């Protein structure tokens, strides 16, 4: 089909199914053979991630003359997740990185990184797990920064940041410690891009996870790293986080929808041989098809307007994310039961789906945080 690279205008002019369809094709042909290796940590699929970017997977949600629309990005992520939940998570990391740069008022930053991130030429992730917990009173910020000429000096450590490598970037937040009394969630925080090639930023491999070890997940240490003004996404961070938070969470629905759809596929695949006994199980594929359709319809409706500032909208986003995580676990559990002993084999993807589904339920904001957020309304 010639060069895969698309200009930003080409991406915006394409209907969502075209981009999602191309993503699905690449996922089936090139990602599927890598899924087991990504799961066990022997493969980090950098080239496939770049190919997804080249067909528009990371650029469709970039704001265009004001409004932003997340529907295509979520559909593309779901197509990836239907093949590999770990890669769908990396897709979310890349999409959030694009989301940060696209919404920053730092013109130099947006010009330098906008196309690089959205095309997939430069890969990266998000270090907002700790800050998102901090903003909702669960943890304290782990990074500290002080103002110096031309930028900030940042120190501290983040335990888990994903979709990273030595030439990657990620967005995160530090608390200002240079002016007594200024450091607070509302006014004393700064959001910035961290450059993993900086020698003052160290990536340390994490202990093996239950699943998804090929996601480029590291502990990140900042040893008095200089962050120039050119890498500041927002100062102060709080108003910026309020603007991007719905998109941050809504994009995660793509992971859930992909996992749920393949769990339905798994149940359908064993129907011919095991349907006579599986019909006694309380949860059937038809139930999850109906649930997936409901979740997708609600997601698409909310994804059309990610800048909606109404509290009722924000509550719907949180409630949807909670339902999506719980539905992922339920669908994967049902798929395991439908498969029976064959699903218990390490070679069967049903057990991989169960482990991936638990990640959807615990990645920030986790099920318990979402329930706290709803209770705080």
Buried (B, 14 or more C-beta within 10 A) or exposed (E): EEEBEBEBEEBBEBEBEBBBBBBBEBBEEBBBEBBBBBBBBEBBBBEBBBBBBBBBBBBBBBBBEEEBBBBBBBBBBBBBBBBBBBBBBBBBBBBBBBBBBBBBEBEEBBEBBBBBBBBBBBBBBBBBBBBBBBBBEBEEBBBBBBBEEEBBBBBBBBEBBBBBBEEBBBBBBBBBBBEEEEBEBEBBBBBBBBBBEBEBBBBEEBEEBEBBBBBBBBBBBBEEBEBBBBBBBBBBBBEBBEBBBBBBBBBBBBBBBBBBBBBBBBBBBBBEEBEEEBEEEEBBBEBBBEBBEEBBEBBBEBBEBBBBEEEEBBEBBBBBBBBBBBBBBBBBBBBBBBBBEEBEEEEBBBBBBBBBBBBBBBBBBBBEBBEBBEEEE
